[in-house]
């Protein structure tokens, strides 16, 4: 089934993806407001410093692009690929990281993540990045679910804390569908 066939728009701010119904959760104007607010905080905290941004692919690429365009700091951008969901709506518990060889020694590193759910992916990634002896290492996440608040890796910047719902859009997907939606949708358990 193609991605176009997997996604079907419905009335009343709903859509269907791979047979599951989703409802509008965060409209694009709210997302833009979160991104601007995060950028203002990051800009103030890193004033006068060069930033190395490590973007966690695939989900954070849209958020990272919007966030980086809001910053007027000198930034290096690096990408790492991480996967824990696969084709499911919950973390598999198995983390697959494909980090590039990064030179982070004595650099100010900001990890850009779309959503922090269980935090397993982020903990594995941060352990690898810390081993490279950055001057500082902080995390910005557009969204964070309740388990993220108990992480041993603190989230320095969070756009919005959300309940434990599965979301797609704005870079996030369900089995590779819905990633390019400009708004964020949550699965509607009552309709699926």
PyMOL commands that set and color helices and strands:
alter all, ss='L'
color gray80, all
select helices_A, chain A and resi 3-6+28-45+61-70+120-130+146-150
alter helices_A, ss='H'
color red, helices_A
select strands_A, chain A and resi 7-10+14-17+20-26+51-57+75-83+96-99+108-116+136-144+157-161+167-168+184-187
alter strands_A, ss='S'
color yellow, strands_A
deselect
rebuild
show_as cartoon
